[in-house]
């Protein structure tokens, strides 16, 4: 809760109040501890305080109990005991809920939360699809071809259409973009289909989230945006990559603001170890860069995990505010992790930090916050304050009212599908198929015409030959008769009756022979 304009988070055993300074809140933080040691309560106390000072908050709800922040807490003997111990009644402690907006990338337990394939980019998408480095490089090339071709990649069907298009025209692209094996393209396609089967296709589409919509208040309180992650957490890679995308969006969207009296927004990253599991060096470098620079945009990031060893040193070094709940050391590796966690605090001569971390009970922690000068304070052993909101999950009816009553519900609830790569390539395929069919039809017509002309030529040739034979036959008959008549007359004059008979036959033969020479060939 707030006290004197500061976040009152805990109290030492000596009764000294411990505060997180608002102007140092964007220097990031760590909330660590074993299961059941009180991390969720700590997150609620922090989120309530930021909300109370008008700072919007993002939280992932992996167990379903964060949603209870919309409901006032309930009184109990245990709560009265804690209120009395901390002197909260005199400080104005009251049970109260916070303004809450619930989101769900599957659209089942909250407002649908979507982004586009293009916006998430090839690097993060390759991690979601669990591609190897070579396949990731080829996916980047596919994105480049889409950009150069002015093809929008909005949803998974756009990406699949683009992969098919590149595969079918692979040889056309290799001169400008490099070789892409059909096996790698097929592997990427299978990974996209697997993502769709897991429900991930509902995350990609429009309307896409405008991250600036989260920078809102209600009645002067910062809105707490809760991502229902009970289903999403089953796919740890998708969960962590999605949260990283949101951090990246904040970084790329928000302007530089320098030092502020309080953060512009606070982002809690629960189950943070999933972010760094099997992450490539390129991705780790990107995370470290974003964490380092995003505080200049007024955004504070708080990683929540079981063990500080889950956080790479380059990122851990950026986390100025630390809350360490109890750790358990059952193995030599566990003991080493506890020793490392204790070594990250400024030693307090009043107690042994390592032994204190091992002996902390539920709701107790070792903390260190940045002072006015930005220097980390000494380690302090404290008890965390109770939240003012409900400890448990919100009733389903109240959740439903909160979802549908949100001003953002009408903006993001209805999915729409605009013209993008899938539609453009489908039209292109249709045009190419139509052109191919037309070309085939024209080729068939040309073939038929050629066949017809050949048949006509053959028929004309046969008819010409028939005419020639007929003319020749008639000519032979006529000329034969003429030749015989002439032959008889000539033969009769020379040889008499015998000459007429012989001359007729000879004359007919001679005339037919002369006629036949004109019709050869």
C-alpha positions in Angstrom: 0.0 0.0 0.0 1.0 3.6 -0.3 2.3 5.6 2.6 3.8 9.1 2.3 3.8 8.7 -1.5 6.0 5.6 -1.3 5.3 1.9 -1.8 5.1 0.4 1.7 6.0 -3.2 1.0 7.3 -4.7 4.3 8.4 -4.3 7.9 11.4 -5.4 9.7 11.2 -7.5 12.9 12.2 -4.3 14.8 9.1 -2.6 13.4 10.9 -0.4 10.8 8.9 0.2 7.7 10.5 -0.7 4.4 9.7 1.2 1.2 10.2 1.0 -2.5 10.8 4.5 -3.9 8.5 5.2 -6.9 11.2 7.1 -8.8 13.4 4.0 -8.6 10.7 1.5 -9.5 11.6 1.6 -13.2 15.1 0.4 -12.3 13.5 -3.1 -12.4 13.3 -5.8 -9.8 13.4 -9.5 -8.9 10.9 -11.5 -6.8 12.3 -14.9 -6.1 11.6 -17.8 -3.8 10.6 -21.5 -3.6 7.0 -22.6 -4.2 4.7 -21.6 -1.3 6.9 -19.0 0.2 4.6 -16.0 -0.6 5.7 -14.7 -4.0 2.2 -14.2 -5.3 1.1 -12.2 -2.3 4.2 -10.0 -2.8 3.3 -9.4 -6.4 -0.2 -8.4 -5.4 1.0 -5.9 -2.8 3.4 -4.4 -5.3 0.7 -4.2 -8.1 -1.9 -2.7 -5.7 0.6 0.0 -4.7 1.5 0.9 -8.3 -2.2 1.0 -9.3 -3.0 3.2 -6.3 -0.4 5.8 -7.5 -2.0 5.7 -11.0 0.6 3.4 -12.7 -0.8 0.8 -15.1 0.4 -2.7 -14.4 0.7 -6.0 -16.4 0.6 -9.3 -14.7 0.4 -12.9 -16.0 -1.9 -15.2 -14.0 -0.5 -18.7 -14.3 -2.5 -20.2 -11.5 -5.8 -18.3 -11.8 -5.7 -16.5 -8.5 -4.4 -13.1 -9.6 -7.9 -12.3 -10.9 -9.0 -11.9 -7.3 -7.4 -8.4 -7.3 -10.6 -7.0 -8.6 -12.3 -8.1 -5.4 -11.8 -6.6 -1.9 -10.1 -8.8 0.6 -12.1 -10.6 3.2 -11.6 -10.2 6.9 -10.4 -13.1 9.1 -8.7 -13.6 12.5 -5.4 -14.1 10.7 -5.8 -10.9 8.7 -6.7 -9.0 11.9 -3.6 -10.3 13.5 -1.4 -9.1 10.6 -3.2 -5.8 10.5 -2.4 -5.3 14.1 1.2 -6.4 13.8 2.0 -3.9 11.1 -0.1 -1.1 12.5 -2.1 -1.0 9.2 -5.3 0.2 10.7 -3.7 3.5 11.8 -2.2 3.8 8.3 -5.6 3.7 6.6 -5.6 0.1 5.5 -9.0 -1.0 4.0 -10.1 -3.9 2.0 -10.4 -2.8 -1.6 -10.2 -4.1 -5.2 -8.4 -2.7 -8.1 -9.5 -1.9 -11.7 -8.8 -5.0 -13.7 -8.9 -5.9 -17.4 -8.5 -9.6 -18.1 -7.0 -10.9 -21.4 -6.6 -14.3 -22.9 -4.7 -15.1 -26.2 -7.2 -17.9 -26.7 -10.2 -15.6 -26.1 -11.8 -18.0 -23.7 -11.2 -16.5 -20.2 -10.7 -12.9 -21.2 -10.6 -10.3 -24.0 -8.8 -11.8 -27.0 -5.3 -10.7 -27.2 -3.7 -10.8 -30.7 -0.8 -9.7 -32.7 0.2 -10.2 -36.3 2.9 -12.5 -37.8 4.7 -9.4 -39.1 4.7 -7.6 -35.7 6.1 -10.5 -33.7 8.9 -10.9 -36.3 11.0 -13.9 -37.5 13.3 -14.1 -34.4 10.6 -14.5 -31.8 8.4 -16.6 -34.2 11.3 -19.0 -34.8 11.5 -19.5 -31.0 7.8 -20.2 -30.7 8.0 -22.7 -33.6 11.2 -24.2 -32.0 13.2 -23.9 -35.3 16.9 -24.7 -35.5 19.3 -21.9 -36.5 19.2 -22.7 -40.2 15.4 -22.9 -40.3 15.3 -19.6 -38.4 17.5 -18.0 -41.0 15.3 -19.3 -43.8 12.2 -17.9 -42.0 13.9 -14.5 -41.9 14.4 -14.8 -45.7 10.7 -15.6 -46.1 9.8 -12.5 -44.1 12.2 -10.4 -46.3 10.6 -11.7 -49.5 7.1 -10.9 -48.1 8.3 -7.4 -47.3 9.9 -6.8 -50.7 6.8 -8.2 -52.4 4.5 -5.9 -50.3 2.7 -9.0 -48.9 1.2 -8.6 -45.4 1.8 -11.5 -43.0 -1.1 -11.2 -40.5 -2.2 -14.7 -39.5 -0.9 -18.3 -39.8 -2.7 -18.9 -43.1 -0.7 -15.9 -44.6 2.5 -17.5 -43.4 1.6 -20.9 -44.8 0.6 -19.3 -48.1 4.0 -17.5 -48.2 5.9 -20.6 -47.4 4.2 -22.5 -50.3 4.8 -19.6 -52.6 8.5 -19.4 -51.8 8.8 -23.2 -52.1 7.2 -23.3 -55.5 9.3 -20.4 -56.8 12.4 -21.2 -54.8 14.8 -21.2 -57.8 13.5 -17.7 -58.8 14.5 -16.3 -55.4 17.8 -18.0 -54.8 19.8 -15.5 -56.9 18.8 -12.6 -54.7 18.1 -14.2 -51.3 20.3 -17.4 -51.2 19.5 -21.1 -51.3 16.5 -22.4 -49.4 16.1 -26.1 -49.3 12.6 -27.6 -49.8 13.2 -29.8 -46.7 13.7 -26.7 -44.5 10.7 -24.9 -45.9 8.6 -28.1 -45.3 9.9 -28.3 -41.7 8.8 -24.7 -41.1 5.4 -25.5 -42.6 5.0 -28.5 -40.2 5.9 -26.3 -37.3 3.3 -23.8 -38.2 0.6 -26.5 -38.6 1.6 -27.8 -35.1 1.2 -24.3 -33.7 -2.3 -24.1 -35.2 -3.2 -27.5 -33.7 -2.0 -26.2 -30.3 -4.4 -23.2 -30.6 -1.6 -20.7 -31.3 -3.3 -19.6 -34.5 -5.8 -17.7 -32.4 -3.0 -15.5 -31.2 -2.2 -14.2 -34.7 -4.8 -12.0 -36.3 -6.6 -8.7 -36.1 -7.4 -6.5 -34.4 -3.9 -6.6 -33.1 -3.1 -5.2 -29.7 -2.2 -1.6 -29.5 0.1 -1.6 -26.5 -0.6 2.0 -25.7 -4.2 1.0 -24.9 -2.7 -0.4 -21.7 -1.6 3.0 -20.5 -4.9 3.8 -18.9 -6.5 4.6 -15.5 -9.9 4.2 -13.9 -11.0 6.6 -11.3 -7.3 7.7 -10.8 -6.0 4.2 -10.4 -3.7 2.5 -12.8 -5.4 -0.3 -14.7 -4.1 -3.8 -13.9 -4.0 -5.9 -17.1 -4.1 -9.6 -16.2 -3.2 -12.2 -18.9 -5.0 -15.4 -18.0 -2.2 -17.8 -18.7 -3.5 -21.1 -17.3 -3.7 -22.6 -20.7 -0.8 -20.7 -22.2 1.6 -21.8 -19.6 1.3 -25.4 -20.9 3.5 -24.2 -23.7 6.3 -22.5 -21.9 8.1 -21.3 -25.0 5.0 -19.6 -26.4 4.2 -18.1 -23.0 7.6 -16.6 -22.5 8.1 -15.5 -26.1 4.7 -13.7 -26.0 5.6 -11.8 -22.9 8.9 -10.9 -24.4 7.1 -9.6 -27.5 5.0 -7.3 -25.2 8.1 -5.9 -23.5 9.6 -5.3 -26.9 6.4 -3.6 -28.1 6.6 -1.3 -25.1 10.2 -0.5 -25.8 9.6 0.2 -29.5 6.4 2.2 -29.1 7.0 4.4 -26.1 9.1 7.6 -26.3 12.1 8.4 -24.3 11.2 10.1 -21.0 14.3 10.0 -18.9 13.9 9.9 -15.1 10.3 10.2 -13.9 8.8 10.6 -10.4 7.0 7.3 -11.0 7.0 4.7 -13.8 4.8 5.0 -16.8 4.0 1.3 -16.5 5.2 -1.7 -14.5 5.4 -5.2 -16.1 5.6 -8.4 -13.9 7.1 -11.4 -15.7 6.0 -14.5 -13.7 7.7 -17.8 -14.3 10.6 -15.8 -15.7 12.9 -18.9 -16.0 10.9 -20.0 -19.0 12.1 -16.9 -20.9 15.8 -17.9 -20.7 15.4 -21.7 -21.1 17.1 -22.8 -24.3 17.3 -19.2 -25.5 19.9 -18.5 -28.2 22.7 -16.1 -27.6 21.1 -13.7 -30.1 17.8 -13.7 -28.1 19.6 -13.4 -24.8 21.5 -10.3 -26.1 18.2 -8.8 -27.2 16.6 -9.4 -23.8 19.5 -7.9 -22.0 19.5 -4.8 -24.3 15.7 -4.3 -23.9 15.9 -4.6 -20.1 18.8 -2.2 -20.0 17.2 0.5 -22.2 13.5 0.2 -21.5 13.8 2.0 -18.2 14.5 5.2 -20.1 10.9 4.7 -21.5 9.5 4.8 -18.0 8.8 1.0 -17.8 9.8 -1.1 -14.9 10.2 -4.9 -15.3 9.9 -7.3 -12.4 11.0 -10.8 -12.9 9.4 -13.5 -10.7 11.0 -16.9 -10.5 11.9 -19.6 -8.0 15.6 -19.1 -8.1 17.8 -16.1 -8.9 20.1 -18.4 -10.7 17.4 -18.7 -13.4 18.2 -15.2 -14.5 21.4 -14.6 -16.6 24.0 -12.4 -15.0 23.7 -9.7 -17.7 20.0 -9.3 -16.9 20.3 -9.8 -13.1 22.8 -7.0 -13.0 20.0 -4.6 -14.2 17.6 -5.5 -11.4 18.1 -2.9 -8.7 15.2 -3.9 -6.4 15.2 -7.4 -4.9 12.8 -9.4 -2.9 14.1 -12.8 -1.9 11.7 -15.3 -0.3 12.9 -18.5 1.2 15.0 -21.0 -0.7 15.6 -24.7 0.0 19.0 -26.3 -0.3 18.5 -30.1 -0.7 21.5 -30.7 -3.0 24.9 -29.2 -3.5 23.6 -27.3 -6.5 20.8 -25.8 -4.4 23.4 -24.8 -1.7 25.5 -23.1 -4.4 22.4 -21.2 -5.7 21.6 -20.0 -2.2 25.1 -18.8 -1.7 25.0 -16.9 -5.0 21.7 -15.3 -4.1 23.0 -14.1 -0.7 26.2 -12.8 -2.4 24.1 -10.5 -4.6 23.0 -8.4 -1.5 24.9 -5.8 0.4 25.8 -7.6 3.6 24.1 -6.6 6.8 26.2 -7.1 9.9 23.0 -7.8 11.9 22.4 -11.2 10.3 23.9 -13.9 8.0 22.1 -13.4 4.7 22.6 -16.9 3.5 21.3 -18.6 6.6 18.4 -16.2 6.8 17.3 -17.0 3.2 17.4 -20.7 4.1 15.2 -20.2 7.2 12.6 -17.8 5.9 9.0 -18.8 6.5 6.0 -18.0 4.3 5.5 -14.3 3.9 9.0 -13.5 5.0 11.8 -12.2 2.8 15.2 -10.6 2.5 14.9 -7.4 0.6 17.1 -4.7 -0.9 15.8 -1.5 -2.6 17.5 1.3 -4.3 17.9 4.4 -2.2 17.4 8.1 -3.3 21.0 8.1 -4.7 20.4 4.9 -6.7 22.6 2.8 -4.5 21.3 -0.6 -3.3 20.4 -0.7 0.3 21.7 -3.2 2.7 19.9 -6.6 3.0 17.0 -6.5 5.4 15.0 -9.4 6.8 11.3 -8.5 6.7 7.7 -9.6 6.8 5.7 -8.7 3.7 2.4 -6.7 4.2 -0.9 -8.4 3.3 -2.8 -7.3 0.2 -5.9 -5.2 0.3 -7.6 -7.3 -2.4 -8.8 -10.9 -2.3 -6.2 -13.6 -1.9 -8.1 -16.1 -4.1 -9.5 -16.1 -7.6 -12.5 -13.9 -8.6 -15.9 -15.7 -9.1 -16.6 -16.6 -12.7 -19.6 -14.3 -12.9 -17.6 -11.3 -11.7 -14.8 -12.2 -14.2 -17.3 -12.3 -17.0 -18.7 -9.0 -16.0 -15.2 -7.5 -15.9 -14.3 -8.9 -19.3 -17.5 -7.8 -21.2 -17.8 -4.5 -19.2 -14.3 -3.3 -20.3 -14.2 -0.4 -22.8 -11.5 -2.4 -24.7 -13.8 -5.4 -25.1 -15.7 -3.9 -28.0 -12.4 -3.0 -29.7 -10.8 -6.4 -29.5 -13.5 -9.0 -29.2 -14.5 -9.4 -32.8 -12.0 -10.9 -35.2 -11.6 -9.6 -38.7 -9.6 -10.8 -41.7 -8.4 -8.1 -44.2 -6.7 -8.6 -47.5 -3.2 -10.0 -46.9 -0.7 -12.5 -48.3 -3.1 -15.4 -48.3 -5.7 -13.6 -50.4 -3.2 -11.9 -52.7 -1.4 -15.2 -53.4 -4.7 -17.0 -53.8 -5.7 -14.5 -56.5 -2.3 -14.8 -58.1 -2.6 -18.6 -58.1 -6.1 -18.4 -59.6 -4.9 -16.0 -62.3 -1.9 -18.3 -63.1 -4.2 -21.3 -63.2 -6.6 -19.5 -65.5 -3.8 -18.4 -67.7 -2.3 -21.9 -67.8 -5.8 -23.3 -68.6 -6.3 -20.7 -71.4 -2.8 -21.5 -72.8 -3.6 -25.2 -72.8 -6.9 -24.6 -74.4 -5.3 -22.4 -77.1 -2.6 -25.0 -77.7 -5.3 -27.7 -78.0 -7.2 -25.5 -80.5 -4.0 -24.9 -82.5 -3.3 -28.6 -82.5 -6.8 -29.4 -83.7 -6.5 -26.7 -86.4 -3.2 -28.1 -87.5 -4.8 -31.6 -87.7 -7.8 -30.2 -89.7 -5.5 -28.4 -92.1 -3.5 -31.6 -92.7 -6.6 -33.6 -93.2 -7.9 -31.0 -95.7 -4.6 -31.0 -97.5 -4.7 -34.8 -97.8 -8.3 -34.7 -99.0 -7.5 -32.1 -101.6 -4.5 -34.1 -102.7 -6.7 -37.2 -103.0 -9.3 -35.3 -104.9 -6.7 -33.8 -107.3 -5.3 -37.3 -108.0 -8.8 -38.6 -108.6 -9.4 -35.7 -111.1 -6.2 -36.4 -112.8 -7.0 -40.0 -113.2 -10.5 -39.2 -114.5 -9.2 -36.7 -117.0 -6.5 -39.0 -118.1 -9.0 -41.8 -118.5 -11.4 -39.7 -120.5 -8.6 -38.2 -122.5 -7.3 -41.7 -123.3 -10.7 -42.7 -124.5 -11.3 -39.6 -126.6 -7.9 -39.4 -128.0 -7.8 -43.1 -128.6 -10.9 -42.8 -130.7 -9.5 -39.8 -132.6 -6.2 -41.6 -133.1 -7.9 -44.6 -134.5 -10.0 -42.5 -136.9 -6.9 -40.7 -138.1 -5.0 -43.9 -138.3 -7.6 -45.6 -140.4 -7.9 -42.8 -142.8 -4.1 -42.6 -143.3 -3.7 -46.4 -143.4 -6.6 -46.8 -145.8 -5.1 -44.4 -148.3 -1.7 -46.1 -148.1 -2.6 -49.8 -147.7 -6.2 -50.1 -148.4 -8.6 -52.1 -146.1 -5.8 -53.8 -144.3 -4.1 -50.5 -143.7 -7.3 -49.0 -142.2 -7.4 -51.7 -139.5 -3.7 -51.5 -138.7 -3.6 -47.7 -138.9 -6.5 -47.3 -136.5 -4.8 -49.3 -133.7 -1.4 -47.6 -134.3 -2.9 -44.1 -134.4 -4.8 -44.6 -131.1 -1.7 -45.9 -129.3 0.4 -43.0 -130.6 -2.1 -40.3 -129.5 -2.6 -41.9 -126.1 1.1 -42.0 -125.5 1.5 -38.4 -126.4 -1.4 -37.4 -124.1 -0.1 -39.5 -121.2 3.2 -37.6 -121.1 1.4 -34.5 -120.1 -0.2 -36.1 -117.0 2.8 -37.9 -115.5 3.6 -37.2 -111.8 
